[in-house]
Amino acid sequence: MNVLAIAAALMTAAVLLRAAVGKVRRPGDLAATMTHLGVPRVVTAPAAAVLISAELATAAALLFRPDAGLTQIAVVTLAAVFAAAGLRAMQLGEQVACNCFGAGSGALGLRQVLLLIPWAAAAAILRFGARAPSVQTGAAFFAAIALGIAALEGIGVIRGMREARDDRRSAEEMYEWLPSY
Amino acid sequence: MVTVLLIAVGLLALLVAALFSALVEMYRDLRQVRDALGILDRPLNVDIGEAAGKRPSQFGLPRALDSAGVAIVLFLTERCTTCQALAAGLLRPLPPDLWVVFEARSAESAAAMLERYGLTELASHGRVIADVEGEIGGRLDLHIAPSGFRVENGRFTYATTVPSTRYLRSILPETLRLREAG
């Protein structure tokens, strides 16, 4: 497998895994986005579960079978679903929370439509350059990506911890001042 | 075996990532609660009355402030715990546009306070001023501490309370440094 195909497979898998992890913690947020887009409330919960599963399955397929036609079709299909959601949000003319990577992921819109291009490009690269890695190699890729995602979230934790510590100190100073005022 | 271990590592890492993500969200919620309670760097306006538009030297402050483009005059008192926290948290050397006025009951207690916070040497340079018996504060009709008076083009413009060290740092004027041309 050439370097470009490996990079395309790993990056696409990383994005999908990160997205799935973000969504799986609070599937209700994803269901709320779907409701906002017009999906009937009764099907939003199963639809959210299907989307998260599809992301996880596609990520796994990218790591173990990037050469399979089904994998490439799954990548393009997911990209098309995201782009359709972006188009629908633009049609509604309202701010629809994306929840693409969990809470706080911005709003749906033109970005999802434009991202169809790199998604399709990745699928095309895999179509013409991917070869199935060994199971052990796929597992190593999976472990590396998962550790990378955990490290990124860890950076967020450190940042949040510092901010909370500063807030606590500021609040303590404010508390000490309030009675005299 | 290696494959199974790698997959297990990957799954554990994803679980850790999900837990970290939940922790980040908790920190955000905590910040939101503190903000809603109004205890996050929430300054109050201080009415500076007749001092608005006047030169700081008219109230007993150093003449150098009359030619300051932008400056903050921080008023602290020895009786206020937050003032002590601010004094302890002051950057050394003092930022160039920060002046500190310490109100104290007597010259001895002023000297003791400056000594306690390592500001005696800074006092000798003139930007840390001991306000014995609150003479300067009295002329400004100031009854709240800690408070920060803003000076622009050598005149008082407005003042706020300074509820925390972090807020003080946020209101300090930023010094722009220009590169030499060529």
Interface residues (C-beta under 8 A of the other chain):
Chain A: L17 R18 V21 G22 V24 R25 G102 A103 G104 V135 Q136 A139 A140 F142 A143 I145 A146 L147 I149 A150 L152 E153 G154 G156 V157 G160 M161 E163 A164 D166 D167 R169 S170 A171 E172 E173 M174 Y175 E176 W177 S180 Y181
Chain B: V2 T3 V4 L6 I7 V9 G10 L11 L12 A13 L14 V16 A17 A18 F20 S21 A22 L23 V24 E25 Y27 R28 L30 R31 R34 I39 L40 D41 R42 L44 R79 C80 T81 T82 A85 L86 I144 P146 T161 P163 S164 T165 R166 Y167
